[in-house]
């Protein structure tokens, strides 16, 4: 079963057969990604690699996919010239890295999409996730974001080998 992400005049949505669920995407929309920081949500088919969650804020989601608690020193390297680009790192890290342990709730539940990871191409883009949306569904940096309940329901449906299809 695939999760389908698309956008139209009325906004972005995600569907896995349970009806369209409102989503937020990057401010530059869905397209072929040009590079790091371009605000594009990448078009393509991507496996879900891992599910991360903040155990101090949310219970472990029901999923058959690999599950990992986020630690306060977890980061995601977004420095194209670093050998750990687009990978989980421990903070403090000598190169630029996004904090996974955030004060807001956006990364309380995160699904890592298999974008630019096999192999990693420096500068092609990093940290493409499914995560929680802001209350107003304002744009992400290129990720797909959903309401908490919709994200939980979507992740519960996913099995190994399923993909997120962004079109």
GROMACS elastic network, one bead per residue, 0.5 to 0.9 nm:
[ bonds ]
;  ai    aj funct       b0    kb
    1    16     6  0.71289   500
    1    17     6  0.87301   500
    1   157     6  0.79014   500
    1   158     6  0.69477   500
    1   159     6  0.76618   500
    1   161     6  0.86118   500
    1   162     6  0.55436   500
    1   163     6  0.73132   500
    2    15     6  0.85733   500
    2    16     6  0.62118   500
    2    17     6  0.88979   500
    2   158     6  0.77477   500
    2   162     6  0.54519   500
    2   164     6  0.56894   500
    2   165     6  0.66034   500
    3    14     6  0.66485   500
    3    15     6  0.57580   500
    3    17     6  0.82475   500
    3   154     6  0.76157   500
    3   158     6  0.81923   500
    3   162     6  0.79202   500
    3   163     6  0.63637   500
    3   165     6  0.59723   500
    3   166     6  0.83479   500
    4    13     6  0.81633   500
    4    14     6  0.54194   500
    4    15     6  0.51908   500
    4    16     6  0.62026   500
    4    17     6  0.89111   500
    4   163     6  0.85619   500
    4   164     6  0.60194   500
    4   166     6  0.60631   500
    4   167     6  0.75111   500
    5    12     6  0.72415   500
    5    13     6  0.57383   500
    5    15     6  0.66427   500
    5    23     6  0.81746   500
    5   144     6  0.80624   500
    5   164     6  0.72493   500
    5   165     6  0.60042   500
    5   167     6  0.62250   500
    6    11     6  0.85187   500
    6    12     6  0.56476   500
    6    13     6  0.56732   500
    6    14     6  0.65818   500
    6    15     6  0.87228   500
    6    23     6  0.89301   500
    6    30     6  0.76733   500
    6   165     6  0.84810   500
    6   166     6  0.60319   500
    6   167     6  0.52464   500
    7    10     6  0.76159   500
    7    11     6  0.54044   500
    7    13     6  0.61173   500
    7    14     6  0.87536   500
    7    23     6  0.87818   500
    7    25     6  0.85815   500
    7    29     6  0.78255   500
    7    30     6  0.75463   500
    7   167     6  0.78904   500
    8    11     6  0.52729   500
    8    12     6  0.62749   500
    8    13     6  0.84229   500
    9    12     6  0.83148   500
   11    22     6  0.76026   500
   11    23     6  0.76623   500
   11    24     6  0.78956   500
   12    21     6  0.85488   500
   12    22     6  0.61904   500
   12    23     6  0.51116   500
   12    24     6  0.59686   500
   12    25     6  0.67481   500
   12    29     6  0.88389   500
   12   144     6  0.89599   500
   13    20     6  0.58072   500
   13    21     6  0.52635   500
   13    24     6  0.74897   500
   13    25     6  0.89024   500
   13   146     6  0.86227   500
   14    19     6  0.82213   500
   14    20     6  0.55817   500
   14    21     6  0.51889   500
   14    22     6  0.65143   500
   14    23     6  0.62313   500
   14   144     6  0.87309   500
   14   146     6  0.82659   500
   14   154     6  0.89572   500
   14   166     6  0.89237   500
   15    18     6  0.63584   500
   15    19     6  0.56136   500
   15    21     6  0.61567   500
   15    22     6  0.89927   500
   15   154     6  0.83928   500
   16    19     6  0.71259   500
   16    20     6  0.79634   500
   16   154     6  0.70974   500
   16   157     6  0.80476   500
   17    20     6  0.80070   500
   18    21     6  0.83966   500
   21   146     6  0.76782   500
   21   147     6  0.85026   500
   21   150     6  0.68535   500
   22   137     6  0.82989   500
   22   145     6  0.87478   500
   22   146     6  0.66603   500
   22   147     6  0.77496   500
   22   150     6  0.85890   500
   23   133     6  0.73461   500
   23   137     6  0.68878   500
   23   144     6  0.65351   500
   23   145     6  0.54434   500
   23   147     6  0.75881   500
   24    27     6  0.89039   500
   24   133     6  0.65565   500
   24   134     6  0.84522   500
   24   137     6  0.52775   500
   24   138     6  0.63764   500
   24   139     6  0.55301   500
   24   140     6  0.64547   500
   24   143     6  0.79035   500
   24   144     6  0.56665   500
   24   146     6  0.66138   500
   25    28     6  0.83115   500
   25    29     6  0.64178   500
   25    30     6  0.75774   500
   25    39     6  0.86549   500
   25    40     6  0.79380   500
   25    41     6  0.60918   500
   25   137     6  0.85480   500
   25   138     6  0.81601   500
   25   139     6  0.53686   500
   25   140     6  0.53521   500
   25   141     6  0.75603   500
   25   142     6  0.59128   500
   25   143     6  0.57720   500
   25   145     6  0.65452   500
   26    29     6  0.53657   500
   26    30     6  0.74074   500
   26    38     6  0.86930   500
   26    40     6  0.51834   500
   26    41     6  0.52471   500
   26   138     6  0.88087   500
   26   139     6  0.50476   500
   26   141     6  0.50845   500
   26   143     6  0.62976   500
   26   144     6  0.75535   500
   27    30     6  0.88859   500
   27    38     6  0.88976   500
   27    39     6  0.55346   500
   27    40     6  0.67384   500
   27    41     6  0.82958   500
   27   138     6  0.85026   500
   27   139     6  0.52444   500
   27   140     6  0.68255   500
   27   141     6  0.71752   500
   27   142     6  0.74421   500
   28    31     6  0.80380   500
   28    38     6  0.74035   500
   28    39     6  0.52006   500
   28    41     6  0.74077   500
   28   139     6  0.88646   500
   28   142     6  0.80850   500
   29    39     6  0.75273   500
   29    40     6  0.54851   500
   29    41     6  0.59482   500
   29    42     6  0.84853   500
   29   142     6  0.80748   500
   30    33     6  0.82519   500
   30    40     6  0.58633   500
   30    42     6  0.57594   500
   30    43     6  0.57825   500
   30   142     6  0.85005   500
   30   166     6  0.73525   500
   30   167     6  0.68754   500
   31    34     6  0.85773   500
   31    40     6  0.62809   500
   31    41     6  0.64598   500
   31    42     6  0.54617   500
   31    43     6  0.51218   500
   31    44     6  0.87734   500
   31   166     6  0.89269   500
   31   167     6  0.79901   500
   32    40     6  0.75954   500
   32    41     6  0.79758   500
   32    42     6  0.53956   500
   32    43     6  0.54224   500
   32    44     6  0.80584   500
   33    36     6  0.83442   500
   33    38     6  0.74399   500
   33    39     6  0.85140   500
   33    40     6  0.57539   500
   33    41     6  0.69137   500
   33    42     6  0.50309   500
   33    43     6  0.73287   500
   33   124     6  0.71633   500
   33   125     6  0.73317   500
   34    37     6  0.88107   500
   34    38     6  0.65681   500
   34    40     6  0.76886   500
   34    42     6  0.87904   500
   34   123     6  0.87679   500
   34   124     6  0.66111   500
   34   125     6  0.78529   500
   35    38     6  0.58845   500
   35    39     6  0.88846   500
   35    40     6  0.85325   500
   35   122     6  0.89173   500
   35   123     6  0.54765   500
   35   125     6  0.50500   500
   35   126     6  0.86824   500
   36    39     6  0.82091   500
   36    78     6  0.78214   500
   36    79     6  0.87848   500
   36    80     6  0.78114   500
   36   122     6  0.88299   500
   36   123     6  0.53336   500
   36   124     6  0.57349   500
   36   126     6  0.66362   500
   37    40     6  0.80131   500
   37   125     6  0.71232   500
   37   126     6  0.86420   500
   37   141     6  0.71537   500
   37   142     6  0.81093   500
   38    41     6  0.88632   500
   38   125     6  0.83620   500
   38   141     6  0.79344   500
   38   142     6  0.78381   500
   39   139     6  0.86876   500
   39   140     6  0.75552   500
   39   141     6  0.50126   500
   39   143     6  0.87414   500
   40    43     6  0.87460   500
   40   141     6  0.73281   500
   40   143     6  0.82979   500
   41   128     6  0.78711   500
   41   140     6  0.85527   500
   41   141     6  0.78228   500
   41   143     6  0.58583   500
   41   144     6  0.73246   500
   41   166     6  0.80151   500
   42   115     6  0.81378   500
   42   125     6  0.89856   500
   42   128     6  0.82957   500
   42   142     6  0.72369   500
   42   143     6  0.83827   500
   42   166     6  0.69719   500
   42   167     6  0.85254   500
   43   165     6  0.76298   500
   43   167     6  0.54187   500
   44   115     6  0.87287   500
   44   164     6  0.81601   500
   44   165     6  0.58137   500
   44   166     6  0.53047   500
   44   167     6  0.65441   500
   45   114     6  0.86543   500
   45   115     6  0.85888   500
   45   163     6  0.61481   500
   45   164     6  0.57491   500
   45   166     6  0.63904   500
   45   167     6  0.85611   500
   46    49     6  0.88659   500
   46   113     6  0.58353   500
   46   114     6  0.51009   500
   46   115     6  0.61124   500
   46   162     6  0.85435   500
   46   163     6  0.52250   500
   46   164     6  0.51847   500
   46   165     6  0.63852   500
   46   166     6  0.81461   500
   47   112     6  0.85452   500
   47   113     6  0.58108   500
   47   114     6  0.51594   500
   47   115     6  0.81075   500
   47   160     6  0.83452   500
   47   161     6  0.66041   500
   47   162     6  0.61482   500
   47   164     6  0.61542   500
   47   165     6  0.87300   500
   48    51     6  0.78907   500
   48    65     6  0.79862   500
   48   111     6  0.64208   500
   48   112     6  0.57937   500
   48   114     6  0.59967   500
   48   129     6  0.88635   500
   48   130     6  0.89817   500
   48   158     6  0.84442   500
   48   160     6  0.79453   500
   48   161     6  0.79773   500
   48   162     6  0.72240   500
   48   163     6  0.62323   500
   48   164     6  0.70707   500
   49    65     6  0.77052   500
   49    66     6  0.72993   500
   49   111     6  0.72681   500
   49   112     6  0.54716   500
   49   113     6  0.58157   500
   49   114     6  0.59374   500
   49   160     6  0.87510   500
   50    65     6  0.64610   500
   50    66     6  0.50332   500
   50    67     6  0.60233   500
   50    68     6  0.74033   500
   50   110     6  0.82241   500
   50   111     6  0.57970   500
   50   112     6  0.53663   500
   50   113     6  0.77603   500
   51    61     6  0.85861   500
   51    63     6  0.85356   500
   51    65     6  0.68578   500
   51    66     6  0.60735   500
   51    68     6  0.61955   500
   51    69     6  0.84887   500
   51   109     6  0.72936   500
   51   110     6  0.56752   500
   51   112     6  0.63761   500
   51   155     6  0.85188   500
   52    60     6  0.89079   500
   52    66     6  0.86016   500
   52    67     6  0.59516   500
   52    69     6  0.55652   500
   52    70     6  0.58269   500
   52   107     6  0.81612   500
   52   108     6  0.78196   500
   52   109     6  0.58278   500
   52   110     6  0.50472   500
   52   111     6  0.63247   500
   52   112     6  0.78587   500
   53    56     6  0.88027   500
   53    57     6  0.83396   500
   53    58     6  0.70225   500
   53    59     6  0.79528   500
   53    60     6  0.67680   500
   53    61     6  0.79488   500
   53    67     6  0.78452   500
   53    68     6  0.65493   500
   53    69     6  0.51072   500
   53    70     6  0.55236   500
   53   107     6  0.72794   500
   53   108     6  0.52533   500
   53   110     6  0.62612   500
   53   111     6  0.87953   500
   54    57     6  0.54450   500
   54    58     6  0.59045   500
   54    59     6  0.79151   500
   54    60     6  0.83095   500
   54    68     6  0.89522   500
   54    69     6  0.59252   500
   54    70     6  0.53003   500
   54    71     6  0.76967   500
   54   101     6  0.76025   500
   54   107     6  0.75824   500
   54   109     6  0.66121   500
   55    58     6  0.53714   500
   55    59     6  0.59092   500
   55    60     6  0.67600   500
   55    69     6  0.60486   500
   55    70     6  0.72794   500
   55    71     6  0.89354   500
   55   108     6  0.81409   500
   56    59     6  0.79951   500
   56   108     6  0.89842   500
   57   105     6  0.86441   500
   57   108     6  0.68321   500
   58    61     6  0.81491   500
   58   108     6  0.68112   500
   58   109     6  0.78036   500
   60    63     6  0.86527   500
   60    67     6  0.80464   500
   60    68     6  0.88099   500
   60    69     6  0.82389   500
   60   109     6  0.89531   500
   61    67     6  0.83808   500
   61   109     6  0.83501   500
   61   152     6  0.65246   500
   61   155     6  0.76628   500
   61   156     6  0.73305   500
   62    65     6  0.89518   500
   62   152     6  0.77858   500
   62   153     6  0.88101   500
   62   155     6  0.74949   500
   62   156     6  0.54570   500
   63    66     6  0.79841   500
   63    67     6  0.78566   500
   63   152     6  0.89429   500
   63   155     6  0.61827   500
   63   157     6  0.74860   500
   63   158     6  0.70611   500
   63   159     6  0.77124   500
   64    67     6  0.82192   500
   64   155     6  0.88249   500
   64   156     6  0.77361   500
   64   157     6  0.88747   500
   64   158     6  0.73709   500
   64   159     6  0.60377   500
   64   160     6  0.71885   500
   65   155     6  0.84627   500
   65   158     6  0.74314   500
   65   159     6  0.64495   500
   65   160     6  0.61450   500
   66   160     6  0.89009   500
   70    73     6  0.83135   500
   70    74     6  0.64976   500
   70   100     6  0.69642   500
   70   101     6  0.66238   500
   70   107     6  0.89609   500
   70   108     6  0.83185   500
   71    74     6  0.53575   500
   71    75     6  0.89770   500
   71   100     6  0.79528   500
   71   101     6  0.66659   500
   72    75     6  0.86522   500
   72    91     6  0.83636   500
   72    99     6  0.84408   500
   72   100     6  0.76219   500
   72   101     6  0.52382   500
   72   102     6  0.85382   500
   73    89     6  0.83004   500
   73    90     6  0.53852   500
   73    92     6  0.71390   500
   73    99     6  0.77702   500
   73   100     6  0.79347   500
   73   101     6  0.72190   500
   74    88     6  0.69074   500
   74    89     6  0.60472   500
   74    91     6  0.59793   500
   74    92     6  0.88200   500
   74    98     6  0.86481   500
   74    99     6  0.64235   500
   74   100     6  0.55322   500
   74   101     6  0.65903   500
   75    87     6  0.83951   500
   75    88     6  0.57658   500
   75    89     6  0.50798   500
   75    90     6  0.57098   500
   75    91     6  0.59546   500
   75    92     6  0.83154   500
   75    93     6  0.80477   500
   75    97     6  0.55902   500
   75    98     6  0.52519   500
   75   100     6  0.51256   500
   75   101     6  0.77066   500
   76    84     6  0.87184   500
   76    85     6  0.79411   500
   76    86     6  0.63900   500
   76    87     6  0.55582   500
   76    89     6  0.56789   500
   76    90     6  0.82222   500
   76    96     6  0.85167   500
   76    97     6  0.50566   500
   76    98     6  0.50228   500
   76    99     6  0.66180   500
   76   100     6  0.68994   500
   76   126     6  0.82411   500
   76   127     6  0.66905   500
   77    80     6  0.83022   500
   77    82     6  0.78185   500
   77    84     6  0.62430   500
   77    85     6  0.50160   500
   77    86     6  0.53120   500
   77    87     6  0.56270   500
   77    88     6  0.64420   500
   77    89     6  0.63723   500
   77    93     6  0.83062   500
   77    95     6  0.72090   500
   77    96     6  0.60167   500
   77    98     6  0.63169   500
   77   126     6  0.77274   500
   77   127     6  0.80052   500
   78    81     6  0.89398   500
   78    82     6  0.82161   500
   78    84     6  0.84949   500
   78    85     6  0.55880   500
   78    86     6  0.58272   500
   78    87     6  0.81311   500
   78    95     6  0.80657   500
   78    96     6  0.57742   500
   78    97     6  0.52690   500
   78    98     6  0.67875   500
   78   123     6  0.85308   500
   78   125     6  0.78178   500
   78   126     6  0.58641   500
   78   127     6  0.72904   500
   79    82     6  0.55104   500
   79    83     6  0.87114   500
   79    84     6  0.81636   500
   79    85     6  0.56925   500
   79    86     6  0.79790   500
   79    95     6  0.61203   500
   79    96     6  0.51769   500
   79    97     6  0.69084   500
   79   122     6  0.82942   500
   79   123     6  0.78573   500
   79   126     6  0.87672   500
   80    83     6  0.80757   500
   80    84     6  0.86057   500
   80    85     6  0.55929   500
   80    86     6  0.80896   500
   80   121     6  0.82753   500
   80   124     6  0.80438   500
   80   125     6  0.82041   500
   80   126     6  0.86170   500
   81    84     6  0.86327   500
   81    85     6  0.71409   500
   81    95     6  0.87697   500
   81   122     6  0.64643   500
   81   123     6  0.77732   500
   82    85     6  0.53218   500
   82    95     6  0.67944   500
   82    96     6  0.86646   500
   82   122     6  0.81908   500
   83   122     6  0.87282   500
   84    87     6  0.54313   500
   84    88     6  0.76573   500
   84    89     6  0.74050   500
   85    88     6  0.85513   500
   85    97     6  0.87682   500
   85   120     6  0.74387   500
   85   121     6  0.85345   500
   85   122     6  0.68533   500
   85   123     6  0.84394   500
   85   126     6  0.73183   500
   86   115     6  0.89770   500
   86   116     6  0.75278   500
   86   117     6  0.69766   500
   86   120     6  0.71295   500
   86   121     6  0.89787   500
   86   122     6  0.85008   500
   86   125     6  0.75474   500
   86   127     6  0.60762   500
   86   128     6  0.89111   500
   87   117     6  0.81410   500
   87   126     6  0.81117   500
   87   127     6  0.79774   500
   88    97     6  0.88167   500
   89    92     6  0.87245   500
   89    93     6  0.71036   500
   89    97     6  0.77117   500
   90    93     6  0.62142   500
   91    94     6  0.83616   500
   91    97     6  0.79119   500
   91    99     6  0.79302   500
   92    95     6  0.88129   500
   92    97     6  0.85842   500
   93    96     6  0.71431   500
   93    97     6  0.68669   500
   94    97     6  0.85424   500
   98   127     6  0.83603   500
   99   102     6  0.63051   500
  100   107     6  0.64277   500
  100   108     6  0.86714   500
  101   104     6  0.88912   500
  101   107     6  0.71027   500
  101   108     6  0.79529   500
  102   105     6  0.67831   500
  102   106     6  0.74388   500
  102   107     6  0.65589   500
  102   108     6  0.79307   500
  103   106     6  0.86120   500
  104   107     6  0.76702   500
  104   108     6  0.83486   500
  105   108     6  0.52306   500
  105   109     6  0.82481   500
  105   132     6  0.71075   500
  105   133     6  0.85772   500
  105   134     6  0.82473   500
  106   109     6  0.72901   500
  106   110     6  0.81513   500
  106   131     6  0.61056   500
  106   133     6  0.61800   500
  106   134     6  0.68805   500
  106   145     6  0.82688   500
  107   110     6  0.55045   500
  107   131     6  0.59140   500
  107   132     6  0.64105   500
  108   131     6  0.77934   500
  108   132     6  0.72793   500
  109   130     6  0.83183   500
  109   131     6  0.58681   500
  109   132     6  0.65880   500
  109   148     6  0.81202   500
  109   151     6  0.81177   500
  109   152     6  0.83552   500
  110   129     6  0.63533   500
  110   130     6  0.56848   500
  110   132     6  0.74100   500
  110   151     6  0.89389   500
  111   128     6  0.88207   500
  111   129     6  0.54853   500
  111   131     6  0.64550   500
  111   155     6  0.81284   500
  112   115     6  0.84799   500
  112   127     6  0.74187   500
  112   128     6  0.66234   500
  112   130     6  0.66296   500
  112   131     6  0.87781   500
  113   116     6  0.89744   500
  113   117     6  0.89117   500
  113   127     6  0.80800   500
  113   128     6  0.58907   500
  113   129     6  0.54227   500
  113   130     6  0.71945   500
  113   163     6  0.85837   500
  113   164     6  0.76633   500
  114   117     6  0.58744   500
  114   118     6  0.76653   500
  114   128     6  0.79532   500
  114   129     6  0.88193   500
  114   163     6  0.89940   500
  115   118     6  0.78915   500
  115   120     6  0.85509   500
  115   125     6  0.80500   500
  115   126     6  0.74936   500
  115   127     6  0.81594   500
  115   128     6  0.64743   500
  115   129     6  0.88627   500
  116   119     6  0.64355   500
  116   121     6  0.62747   500
  116   122     6  0.87582   500
  116   124     6  0.68217   500
  116   125     6  0.67908   500
  116   126     6  0.69496   500
  116   128     6  0.87911   500
  117   121     6  0.76189   500
  117   126     6  0.85567   500
  118   121     6  0.84866   500
  120   123     6  0.89385   500
  120   124     6  0.80666   500
  120   126     6  0.89931   500
  121   124     6  0.56447   500
  121   125     6  0.80812   500
  122   125     6  0.76487   500
  122   126     6  0.89969   500
  123   126     6  0.79079   500
  125   128     6  0.77342   500
  127   142     6  0.84967   500
  127   143     6  0.76944   500
  128   141     6  0.86188   500
  128   142     6  0.64945   500
  128   144     6  0.78455   500
  129   142     6  0.82710   500
  129   143     6  0.50607   500
  129   144     6  0.63881   500
  129   145     6  0.80312   500
  130   143     6  0.60585   500
  130   145     6  0.55493   500
  130   146     6  0.75299   500
  130   151     6  0.78836   500
  131   143     6  0.74605   500
  131   144     6  0.65158   500
  131   146     6  0.63884   500
  131   147     6  0.85162   500
  131   148     6  0.83919   500
  131   151     6  0.72668   500
  132   144     6  0.83735   500
  132   145     6  0.50116   500
  132   146     6  0.50242   500
  132   147     6  0.56582   500
  132   148     6  0.57394   500
  132   151     6  0.69949   500
  133   136     6  0.77974   500
  133   137     6  0.55791   500
  133   138     6  0.76784   500
  133   139     6  0.86903   500
  133   140     6  0.81539   500
  133   144     6  0.81313   500
  133   147     6  0.54647   500
  133   148     6  0.75512   500
  134   137     6  0.50439   500
  134   138     6  0.62946   500
  134   139     6  0.85697   500
  134   140     6  0.88543   500
  134   145     6  0.79520   500
  134   146     6  0.83120   500
  134   147     6  0.79328   500
  135   138     6  0.78388   500
  135   147     6  0.79035   500
  137   140     6  0.84515   500
  137   145     6  0.77211   500
  137   146     6  0.79515   500
  137   147     6  0.85269   500
  139   142     6  0.79287   500
  139   143     6  0.86689   500
  139   144     6  0.88708   500
  139   145     6  0.85432   500
  140   143     6  0.56409   500
  140   144     6  0.70299   500
  140   145     6  0.71692   500
  141   144     6  0.89361   500
  145   151     6  0.80515   500
  146   149     6  0.81391   500
  146   150     6  0.61206   500
  146   151     6  0.55848   500
  147   150     6  0.52970   500
  147   151     6  0.60853   500
  147   152     6  0.86266   500
  148   151     6  0.51921   500
  148   152     6  0.61848   500
  148   153     6  0.86477   500
  149   152     6  0.51335   500
  149   153     6  0.61417   500
  149   154     6  0.85731   500
  150   153     6  0.50985   500
  150   154     6  0.60592   500
  150   155     6  0.85774   500
  151   154     6  0.51073   500
  151   155     6  0.61239   500
  151   156     6  0.85318   500
  152   155     6  0.52616   500
  152   156     6  0.61593   500
  152   157     6  0.88832   500
  153   156     6  0.51487   500
  153   157     6  0.66144   500
  154   157     6  0.53588   500
  154   158     6  0.67325   500
  155   158     6  0.52866   500
  155   159     6  0.85493   500
  156   159     6  0.82691   500
  158   161     6  0.83986   500
  158   162     6  0.60985   500
  158   163     6  0.81464   500
  159   162     6  0.55992   500
  159   163     6  0.88638   500
  160   163     6  0.86268   500
